[in-house]
């Protein structure tokens, strides 16, 4: 019996386990591939954070 036939039988017998393994594989694949791809573009530069007083004023609605 070949590996593909064994996988087909296992998929029919245990669909939840197979779905969980696929979701886990996808979850491991994304950070390993997407993050380095995004870092390689380097199109956006770091934006300096605003001053804390400006953030507080914006949240509270108080003007300086």
TORNUDO-345741 format. One record per residue: x, y, z of N, C-alpha, C, O in turn; residue in one letter. Coordinates in steps of 0.001 Angstrom, whole numbers, padded with zeros to 6 digits, always signed. Last residue first. Example, Ala and Ser with C-alpha at 12.3 -4.5 7.8 and 13.67 -1.06 7.14 Angstrom:
<sites>
+012850-002250+007080+013670-001060+007140+012900+000030+007870+013409+001138+008039s;+013190-005690+007800+012300-004500+007800+013200-003300+007800+014236-003319+008465a;
</sites>
This chain:
<sites>
-003838+071521+023755-002706+072088+024506-002908+073558+024777-002056+074194+025396x;-007082+070165+024354-006075+070763+023487-004988+071381+024345-005203+071717+025510x;-008554+067079+025124-008064+068368+025609-007008+068881+024654-006146+068130+024199x;-009260+064551+024520-009975+065616+023849-009564+067006+024290-010161+067999+023873x;-007970+062319+025404-008844+063009+026352-009651+064125+025700-010630+064595+026279x;-006558+061576+023116-007467+060636+023741-008460+061356+024648-009648+061037+024657x;-005021+063835+022481-005955+063299+021505-006973+062366+022110-008128+062347+021685x;-003490+064116+024795-004399+065187+024405-005418+064692+023385-006578+065103+023433x;-002017+061755+024679-002940+061975+025799-003950+063053+025442-005134+062922+025750x;-000544+062288+022357-001431+061118+022419-002469+061318+023515-003658+061079+023306x;+000922+064527+023099+000001+064617+021975-001007+063467+021981-002178+063654+021651x;+002455+063461+025175+001495+064516+025497+000480+064693+024356-000690+064977+024612x;+004129+061706+023814+003106+061171+024711+002050+062220+025041+000871+061891+025171x;+004684+062346+020358+004968+062633+021764+003806+062148+022619+002650+062176+022197x;+004636+059571+018048+004274+060917+018488+004615+061105+019967+004805+060143+020710x;+007477+057794+016706+006237+057832+017475+005915+059259+017909+006822+060066+018113x;+008549+057946+013319+008808+058235+014730+007498+058324+015504+006517+058873+015003x;+008317+055175+011227+007746+056478+011538+008023+056762+013006+007761+055912+013856x;+010595+053491+009216+010011+053630+010534+009527+055052+010749+010248+056013+010481x;+009605+053204+005791+010586+053499+006831+009853+053656+008151+008651+053919+008190x;+008713+050846+003386+008268+051783+004417+009375+051973+005446+009994+051012+005904x;+010102+049061+001838+009570+050261+001209+009153+051295+002240+009237+052496+001985x;+011290+046539+002219+011864+047729+002851+011368+049011+002187+012144+049948+001997x;+011110+043867+001240+010656+045006+000440+011269+046311+000929+011727+047113+000115x;+011926+042117+003186+012808+042302+002036+012384+043483+001175+013207+044047+000453x;+009860+041969+004996+011082+042669+005392+011984+042953+004197+012728+043934+004203x;+008071+040384+003562+007734+041776+003851+008967+042580+004234+009103+043739+003843x;+009518+037993+003587+009169+038621+002309+008819+040083+002518+009230+040936+001731x;+009673+037386+006327+010901+037729+005586+010610+038381+004237+011376+039234+003789x;+006781+037010+006686+007537+038060+007388+008859+038381+006682+009144+039557+006455x;+006070+034788+005051+005526+036116+004796+006362+037203+005449+006629+038228+004820x;+007457+032513+006046+007613+032958+004667+007199+034420+004478+007900+035190+003822x;+006958+032036+008712+008271+031661+008193+008519+032222+006800+009672+032393+006405x;+004305+032726+009134+005358+033571+009697+006743+033267+009125+007599+034149+009064x;+003067+030574+007413+002901+032015+007219+004019+032854+007844+004640+033641+007128x;+003675+027991+008379+004187+028444+007091+004152+029962+006968+005103+030568+006473x;+002276+027628+010698+003736+027634+010772+004359+028191+009505+005435+028787+009541x;-000333+027690+009719+000070+028643+010751+001575+028723+010919+002100+029785+011252x;-000290+025477+008036-000490+026805+007456-000040+027879+008436+000568+028871+008034x;-000029+023477+009971+001009+023664+008948+000926+025023+008299+001949+025656+008038x;-002430+023811+011343-001160+024023+012038-000029+024245+011038+000826+025107+011241x;-004236+023114+009324-004289+024457+009911-002980+024770+010618-002471+025886+010506x;-003462+020431+008922-003365+021398+007830-003375+022833+008351-002610+023672+007876x;-004059+019344+011431-002675+019330+010946-002478+020326+009804-001443+020989+009728x;-006838+019672+011453-006010+020336+012458-004551+020399+012024-003884+021413+012234x;-007565+017985+009342-007838+019416+009245-006989+020194+010241-006474+021263+009912x;-006771+015517+010448-006146+015987+009210-006361+017493+009055-005433+018208+008676x;-008498+015382+012630-007051+015377+012848-006328+015920+011623-005381+016696+011749x;-010956+015310+011319-010651+016411+012239-009150+016511+012477-008598+017610+012520x;-010983+012905+009836-010975+014192+009139-010604+015371+010038-009999+016334+009567x;-010121+009967+009938-009857+011011+010937-009847+012401+010293-008787+013021+010214x;-010889+008389+007735-011146+007909+009093-011035+009022+010139-011777+009020+011121x;-010107+009876+005523-011504+009444+005632-011828+009042+007063-012922+009322+007553x;-007397+010166+006070-008237+011355+005924-009714+010994+006070-010479+011740+006680x;-006528+007519+006004-006448+008261+007261-007344+009495+007221-007979+009835+008219x;-006907+007006+003274-007648+006233+004273-007671+006978+005602-008713+007060+006253x;-005080+008833+002191-006497+008903+001841-007350+008175+002876-008391+008678+003299x;-002671+007896+003263-003152+009225+003610-004637+009383+003302-005369+010001+004075x;-002511+005401+001991-002605+005459+003455-003129+006813+003910-003937+006886+004836x;-002224+006269-000616-003400+005476-000264-003605+005484+001254-004734+005563+001736x;+000245+007514-000444-000938+008304-000794-002223+007563-000425-003191+008174+000027x;+001931+005366+000116+001759+006426+001113+000495+007237+000822-000237+007602+001742x;+000592+002166-000889+001404+003362-001014+001082+004398+000057+000096+004297+000787x;+000846-001170+000000+000000+000000+000000+000896+001240+000000+001836+001343+000789x;
</sites>
